[in-house]
Amino acid sequence: MRSAVKGLIVTAAFIGPGTVTTASIVGAELAYQLVWALVFALIATCVLQEMASRLGRITGIGLSEAILTQSSSRLWQILASFLICTAIGVGNAAYEGGNLTGAALGLSASFGLSIEIWAIILGIIAASLLLSNAYKVIEAVLVCLVGIMSVVFISLMFVAGIDTSALVAGIRMESCLFSDFALLLAIIGTTIVPYNLFLHAGMSARDRQLELGNRAFPLQNKEQNKQQNTAENTEQNTQQNMESNAGLFASIGIGGLVTFAVMSSAATAYFSTGLSIDTSNIAAQLEPLLGEYAKLFFALGLFAAGLTSAITAPLAASYAISGLFKWQAQLSDWRFKAVSISIIVTGVMVSVSGIKPFVLIVLAQATNAILLPISAILLLIVCNNKRLMGAHRNSGLNNMLGIFVVMVVLCLGAYKLFQLVT
């Protein structure tokens, strides 16, 4: 049950307004040409999230702590800390800006006021929830709202129908060769979310620590965890891994179906009709199912998705940074809260910076895709550590898939950077 909840939290984290908006833009402009990229991103998400979950569950420590244990060298400690702060700090700030902007976009279109004002209001709500320690109850409600919106998009996909000829044309090999790498990186970045690796490892580690009777993630328990792993029955651990993976993969599959449904409904509403998508008509894809209530429902859905993601992103950053400095990874620690609030404040500043909403959201997803290799490479290093992972270290298949994911994203990111500087 707990593994299913963690999987759904990961799904809720990547089905934010950035996913809805990015998938809508992709469907409206390219129809089904990036379905292959979505499939790749879902497989990559399963591969990487399984590693993160296994790491926390087996060792009882988060990803940041595990990275630091790879070497006692002062140089490694500095380099690893810099890479984590860059990947999580920069990535989450961009992602938070996209979360707040996406939610504000829907609210502004339905209820008036500017996107900047809504972004500030949403930032205050997210910060208040984290400071009050009552965010879990609110998050459960928001996840339900995101679920409702997901049901609507999936229902709409079946009501509107899928243009099978366009789908077949979109998955042909020649469709992979096009120039819009920003949208390609965006659809990958909105699905394979780097901060989810730290979030999932942290949640799994917390559960492990509770099993061992500990309430924090102290590095000094590393030897205790190692002894515990050695003493435990391997078959029991394997069974737990299978149960956890089943819940995780099912949740990611649901998220992928929702993303495809958004893409498909946008392709039907815009690409097939020749209409252009913009901030004023993005909810039009819901009109076949909801009629005049489409805009209101879309706004509420973006609000729910945005606020849920606006909470999980700062939490993931707090897990990562707390692990670096050996702070307690819980909301009762003021330093944990301080990191979360700083991410929210930075996200609000990015959101009110004046960048066009659609540009900002796509840029946030693309930034995540470029920074993803940093987190993925560090995760691969940790999960191959026999001293830390024991019999549960990566298999040859794990490594092959992980390296493939890293190489693909590295090549795409490098090509995009080359385009920007030439």
C-alpha positions as CSV (number, residue, x, y, z in Angstrom):
1,M,0.0,0.0,0.0
2,R,2.8,2.4,1.0
3,S,4.7,1.7,-2.3
4,A,1.6,2.5,-4.3
5,V,1.2,5.8,-2.5
6,K,4.8,6.7,-3.2
7,G,4.3,5.8,-6.8
8,L,1.2,8.1,-7.0
9,I,3.1,10.9,-5.4
10,V,5.8,10.6,-8.1
11,T,3.1,10.6,-10.8
12,A,1.4,13.6,-9.2
13,A,4.7,15.4,-9.2
14,F,5.3,15.0,-12.9
15,I,1.7,15.5,-14.0
16,G,1.8,19.2,-13.2
17,P,0.7,22.2,-15.2
18,G,4.0,21.9,-17.1
19,T,3.0,18.4,-18.3
20,V,-0.5,19.5,-19.3
21,T,0.7,22.7,-21.1
22,T,3.7,21.0,-22.8
23,A,1.7,18.0,-24.0
24,S,-1.0,20.4,-25.2
25,I,1.5,22.4,-27.2
26,V,3.1,19.3,-28.6
27,G,-0.2,17.9,-29.7
28,A,-1.4,21.2,-31.1
29,E,1.8,21.8,-33.1
30,L,3.1,18.3,-33.9
31,A,0.1,16.0,-33.4
32,Y,1.6,12.6,-32.6
33,Q,5.2,13.1,-33.8
34,L,6.6,13.0,-30.3
35,V,4.8,9.8,-29.1
36,W,8.1,7.9,-29.4
37,A,9.7,10.5,-27.1
38,L,6.9,10.0,-24.6
39,V,7.4,6.2,-24.7
40,F,11.1,6.6,-24.2
41,A,10.6,9.1,-21.3
42,L,8.2,6.7,-19.6
43,I,10.7,3.8,-19.9
44,A,13.5,6.0,-18.7
45,T,11.4,7.1,-15.7
46,C,10.7,3.5,-14.7
47,V,14.4,2.7,-15.0
48,L,15.7,5.6,-12.9
49,Q,12.9,5.7,-10.3
50,E,13.3,2.0,-9.6
51,M,17.0,2.6,-8.8
52,A,16.1,5.5,-6.6
53,S,13.4,3.6,-4.8
54,R,15.7,0.6,-4.3
55,L,18.5,2.7,-3.0
56,G,16.4,4.3,-0.3
57,R,14.6,1.1,0.6
58,I,17.8,-1.0,0.9
59,T,20.2,1.5,2.6
60,G,17.8,3.7,4.6
61,I,19.6,6.8,3.4
62,G,18.7,9.4,0.7
63,L,20.3,9.9,-2.7
64,S,22.4,12.9,-1.5
65,E,23.8,11.0,1.5
66,A,24.6,8.0,-0.7
67,I,26.4,10.1,-3.2
68,L,28.6,11.6,-0.5
69,T,29.5,8.2,0.9
70,Q,31.2,7.2,-2.4
71,S,34.5,8.8,-1.3
72,S,35.9,10.5,1.7
73,S,38.0,12.8,-0.5
74,R,37.4,16.5,0.2
75,L,37.5,17.1,-3.5
76,W,34.7,14.6,-4.1
77,Q,32.6,16.1,-1.3
78,I,32.9,19.6,-2.9
79,L,32.3,18.4,-6.4
80,A,29.4,16.2,-5.6
81,S,27.8,18.9,-3.5
82,F,28.2,21.4,-6.3
83,L,26.7,19.0,-8.9
84,I,23.7,18.3,-6.6
85,C,23.1,21.9,-5.8
86,T,23.3,22.8,-9.5
87,A,21.0,19.9,-10.7
88,I,18.4,20.4,-7.9
89,G,18.8,24.1,-7.1
90,V,18.7,25.4,-10.7
91,G,16.4,22.6,-12.0
92,N,13.8,23.0,-9.2
93,A,13.8,26.8,-9.4
94,A,13.0,26.5,-13.1
95,Y,10.5,23.8,-12.5
96,E,8.8,25.7,-9.7
97,G,8.5,28.7,-11.9
98,G,6.8,26.5,-14.5
99,N,4.5,25.0,-11.9
100,L,3.4,28.4,-10.6
101,T,3.1,29.9,-14.1
102,G,1.0,27.0,-15.4
103,A,-1.4,27.1,-12.5
104,A,-1.6,30.9,-12.7
105,L,-2.3,30.7,-16.4
106,G,-5.4,28.7,-15.9
107,L,-6.7,30.8,-13.0
108,S,-6.0,34.0,-14.9
109,A,-8.0,32.8,-17.9
110,S,-11.0,31.9,-15.9
111,F,-11.1,34.3,-12.9
112,G,-9.3,37.4,-14.2
113,L,-6.3,39.1,-12.5
114,S,-2.8,38.8,-14.0
115,I,-0.6,35.7,-14.1
116,E,1.9,37.5,-11.9
117,I,-0.6,38.1,-9.2
118,W,-1.9,34.6,-9.2
119,A,1.7,33.3,-9.1
120,I,2.4,35.3,-6.0
121,I,-0.9,34.0,-4.4
122,L,-0.1,30.4,-5.2
123,G,3.5,30.9,-3.9
124,I,2.0,32.2,-0.6
125,I,-0.4,29.2,-0.4
126,A,2.4,26.7,-1.0
127,A,4.7,28.3,1.5
128,S,1.9,28.5,4.1
129,L,1.1,24.8,3.7
130,L,4.8,23.9,4.2
131,L,5.2,26.2,7.2
132,S,2.0,24.9,8.8
133,N,3.0,21.2,8.5
134,A,-0.5,20.5,7.3
135,Y,0.5,20.0,3.6
136,K,-0.1,16.3,3.6
137,V,-3.8,16.6,4.1
138,I,-4.1,19.3,1.4
139,E,-1.8,17.3,-0.9
140,A,-4.2,14.4,-0.7
141,V,-7.1,16.6,-1.8
142,L,-5.1,18.1,-4.6
143,V,-4.0,14.6,-5.8
144,C,-7.7,13.7,-6.0
145,L,-8.4,16.8,-8.1
146,V,-5.5,16.0,-10.4
147,G,-7.0,12.5,-10.7
148,I,-10.3,14.0,-11.6
149,M,-8.7,16.1,-14.4
150,S,-6.9,13.0,-15.5
151,V,-10.1,11.1,-15.9
152,V,-11.6,13.9,-17.9
153,F,-8.6,14.0,-20.3
154,I,-8.7,10.2,-20.8
155,S,-12.4,10.3,-21.2
156,L,-12.1,13.1,-23.8
157,M,-9.5,11.1,-25.7
158,F,-12.0,8.2,-26.2
159,V,-15.0,10.6,-26.8
160,A,-13.1,12.6,-29.4
161,G,-11.4,9.6,-30.8
162,I,-7.8,9.0,-31.9
163,D,-6.8,9.8,-35.5
164,T,-5.1,6.5,-36.2
165,S,-3.7,7.6,-39.5
166,A,-2.1,10.6,-37.9
167,L,-0.9,8.4,-35.0
168,V,0.7,5.9,-37.5
169,A,2.3,8.8,-39.4
170,G,3.6,10.3,-36.2
171,I,5.4,7.1,-35.1
172,R,7.2,6.5,-38.4
173,M,11.0,6.8,-38.3
174,E,11.1,9.9,-40.5
175,S,9.0,11.7,-37.8
176,C,11.9,11.4,-35.4
177,L,14.0,13.7,-37.6
178,F,12.8,17.3,-37.1
179,S,14.3,20.5,-35.8
180,D,12.1,21.4,-32.8
181,F,14.4,20.0,-30.1
182,A,13.0,22.4,-27.5
183,L,9.7,20.6,-27.6
184,L,11.5,17.2,-27.7
185,L,13.5,18.1,-24.6
186,A,10.4,19.6,-23.0
187,I,8.3,16.4,-23.3
188,I,11.2,14.4,-21.9
189,G,11.9,16.9,-19.1
190,T,8.3,17.0,-18.0
191,T,8.2,13.2,-17.7
192,I,11.7,12.3,-16.3
193,V,11.8,14.8,-13.5
194,P,15.3,14.9,-11.9
195,Y,14.0,16.0,-8.5
196,N,11.7,13.0,-8.3
197,L,14.8,10.8,-8.0
198,F,15.7,12.6,-4.7
199,L,12.1,12.7,-3.6
200,H,11.5,9.0,-4.1
201,A,14.8,8.0,-2.6
202,G,14.1,10.2,0.4
203,M,10.6,8.8,0.9
204,S,11.8,5.2,0.6
205,A,14.7,5.9,3.0
206,R,12.3,7.5,5.5
207,D,10.1,4.3,5.4
208,R,13.2,2.2,5.9
209,Q,14.4,4.2,8.9
210,L,10.9,3.9,10.5
211,E,11.2,0.1,10.0
212,L,14.6,0.2,11.8
213,G,13.2,2.4,14.6
214,N,14.9,5.6,13.5
215,R,13.2,8.9,12.6
216,A,15.9,10.6,10.5
217,F,18.5,9.8,7.9
218,P,21.8,9.9,9.9
219,L,24.8,8.9,7.9
220,Q,26.3,7.3,11.0
221,N,23.7,4.5,10.7
222,K,25.3,3.3,7.4
223,E,27.1,0.4,9.0
224,Q,23.9,-0.5,10.9
225,N,22.0,-0.5,7.7
226,K,24.6,-2.6,6.0
227,Q,24.5,-5.2,8.8
228,Q,20.7,-5.2,8.7
229,N,20.8,-5.8,5.0
230,T,23.2,-8.7,5.4
231,A,21.1,-10.3,8.1
232,E,17.8,-10.1,6.2
233,N,16.5,-12.8,4.0
234,T,17.3,-12.1,0.4
235,E,14.1,-13.6,-0.8
236,Q,12.1,-11.2,1.4
237,N,14.0,-8.2,0.0
238,T,13.4,-9.4,-3.5
239,Q,9.7,-9.8,-2.8
240,Q,9.5,-6.3,-1.4
241,N,11.3,-5.0,-4.5
242,M,8.8,-6.7,-6.8
243,E,5.8,-5.3,-4.9
244,S,7.3,-1.8,-4.8
245,N,8.1,-1.9,-8.5
246,A,4.7,-3.1,-9.4
247,G,3.1,-0.1,-7.7
248,L,5.7,2.3,-9.2
249,F,5.4,1.1,-12.8
250,A,1.6,1.1,-12.6
251,S,1.6,4.7,-11.4
252,I,4.1,5.8,-14.0
253,G,2.0,4.1,-16.7
254,I,-1.1,6.0,-15.5
255,G,0.9,9.2,-15.8
256,G,2.0,8.3,-19.3
257,L,-1.6,7.6,-20.4
258,V,-2.7,11.0,-19.0
259,T,0.1,12.7,-20.9
260,F,-0.8,10.9,-24.1
261,A,-4.5,11.8,-23.6
262,V,-3.7,15.5,-23.3
263,M,-1.5,15.3,-26.4
264,S,-4.2,13.4,-28.3
265,S,-7.0,15.8,-27.3
266,A,-4.9,18.8,-28.3
267,A,-4.1,17.2,-31.7
268,T,-7.8,16.7,-32.3
269,A,-8.8,20.2,-31.1
270,Y,-6.0,22.2,-32.8
271,F,-3.7,20.3,-35.2
272,S,-6.5,18.6,-37.1
273,T,-8.5,21.9,-37.3
274,G,-5.7,24.2,-38.1
275,L,-6.3,26.4,-35.0
276,S,-3.3,27.9,-33.1
277,I,-3.0,27.2,-29.4
278,D,-2.5,30.2,-27.0
279,T,-3.2,31.2,-23.5
280,S,-6.8,32.2,-24.3
281,N,-8.0,29.0,-25.9
282,I,-5.9,26.2,-24.3
283,A,-9.0,24.8,-22.6
284,A,-10.8,24.4,-25.9
285,Q,-9.7,20.8,-26.1
286,L,-12.1,20.0,-23.2
287,E,-15.2,21.6,-24.9
288,P,-16.4,18.4,-26.6
289,L,-16.8,16.8,-23.1
290,L,-17.5,19.8,-20.8
291,G,-19.0,22.4,-23.1
292,E,-19.1,25.9,-21.5
293,Y,-17.6,24.5,-18.3
294,A,-14.3,23.5,-20.1
295,K,-12.4,26.7,-19.2
296,L,-13.5,26.6,-15.5
297,F,-12.6,22.9,-15.1
298,F,-9.3,23.3,-16.9
299,A,-8.4,26.2,-14.6
300,L,-9.2,24.2,-11.5
301,G,-7.2,21.2,-12.8
302,L,-4.2,23.4,-13.5
303,F,-4.6,24.9,-10.1
304,A,-4.6,21.5,-8.4
305,A,-1.7,20.2,-10.5
306,G,0.3,23.3,-10.0
307,L,-0.1,23.5,-6.3
308,T,0.6,19.8,-5.8
309,S,3.8,20.1,-7.9
310,A,4.7,23.4,-6.2
311,I,4.8,21.5,-2.9
312,T,6.7,18.4,-4.1
313,A,9.4,20.3,-5.9
314,P,10.6,22.3,-2.8
315,L,10.3,19.1,-0.7
316,A,12.6,17.2,-3.1
317,A,15.1,20.1,-2.9
318,S,15.0,20.0,0.9
319,Y,15.6,16.2,0.9
320,A,18.6,16.7,-1.4
321,I,20.2,19.7,0.4
322,S,19.5,18.3,3.9
323,G,21.4,15.1,2.9
324,L,24.4,17.1,1.8
325,F,24.7,19.0,5.2
326,K,23.4,16.1,7.4
327,W,20.3,18.0,8.5
328,Q,17.2,16.2,9.7
329,A,15.1,15.5,6.6
330,Q,11.7,16.5,8.1
331,L,9.6,19.6,8.3
332,S,10.3,20.1,12.0
333,D,13.8,21.2,11.1
334,W,13.8,24.9,10.3
335,R,16.7,24.4,7.8
336,F,14.6,21.9,5.8
337,K,11.8,24.4,5.7
338,A,14.2,27.2,4.7
339,V,15.3,25.3,1.6
340,S,11.7,24.7,0.6
341,I,10.7,28.3,1.1
342,S,13.7,29.5,-0.9
343,I,12.7,27.4,-3.9
344,I,9.2,28.7,-3.7
345,V,10.4,32.3,-3.6
346,T,12.8,31.7,-6.5
347,G,9.9,30.1,-8.5
348,V,7.7,33.1,-7.8
349,M,10.5,35.5,-9.0
350,V,10.9,33.4,-12.2
351,S,7.2,33.4,-12.7
352,V,6.8,37.2,-12.5
353,S,9.9,37.9,-14.5
354,G,7.9,38.8,-17.6
355,I,8.8,35.8,-19.7
356,K,5.9,34.6,-21.8
357,P,4.0,31.8,-20.0
358,F,4.3,29.2,-22.7
359,V,8.0,30.0,-23.2
360,L,8.7,29.8,-19.5
361,I,6.9,26.4,-19.1
362,V,8.6,24.8,-22.0
363,L,12.0,26.3,-21.0
364,A,11.5,24.8,-17.5
365,Q,10.9,21.3,-18.9
366,A,13.9,21.6,-21.3
367,T,16.1,22.8,-18.4
368,N,15.2,19.7,-16.5
369,A,16.1,17.5,-19.4
370,I,19.5,19.1,-19.8
371,L,20.2,18.7,-16.0
372,L,18.8,15.2,-15.9
373,P,22.1,13.5,-16.8
374,I,23.9,14.9,-13.7
375,S,21.4,13.3,-11.4
376,A,21.2,10.1,-13.4
377,I,25.0,9.6,-13.6
378,L,25.3,10.1,-9.8
379,L,22.4,7.6,-9.3
380,L,24.2,5.0,-11.4
381,I,27.4,5.4,-9.5
382,V,25.7,4.9,-6.2
383,C,23.6,1.9,-7.3
384,N,26.7,0.1,-8.5
385,N,28.4,0.4,-5.1
386,K,28.6,-3.1,-3.7
387,R,29.6,-1.9,-0.2
388,L,26.5,0.2,0.0
389,M,23.9,-1.8,-2.0
390,G,25.2,-5.4,-1.4
391,A,23.3,-8.0,-3.3
392,H,20.9,-5.3,-4.5
393,R,23.3,-3.3,-6.6
394,N,22.6,-2.7,-10.2
395,S,22.4,-5.7,-12.6
396,G,23.9,-5.6,-16.0
397,L,20.5,-4.9,-17.5
398,N,20.0,-2.0,-15.0
399,N,23.3,-0.5,-16.1
400,M,22.7,-1.0,-19.8
401,L,19.3,0.7,-19.6
402,G,20.6,3.5,-17.3
403,I,23.6,4.3,-19.5
404,F,21.3,4.3,-22.6
405,V,19.0,6.8,-21.0
406,V,21.9,9.0,-19.9
407,M,23.5,8.9,-23.4
408,V,20.3,9.8,-25.2
409,V,19.5,12.8,-23.0
410,L,23.1,13.9,-23.1
411,C,23.2,13.9,-26.9
412,L,19.9,15.8,-27.1
413,G,20.9,18.3,-24.5
414,A,24.3,18.8,-26.2
415,Y,22.7,19.3,-29.6
416,K,20.3,21.9,-28.1
417,L,23.1,23.8,-26.4
418,F,25.0,23.7,-29.8
419,Q,22.0,25.2,-31.5
420,L,21.8,28.0,-28.9
421,V,25.5,29.1,-29.3
422,T,25.6,28.9,-33.1
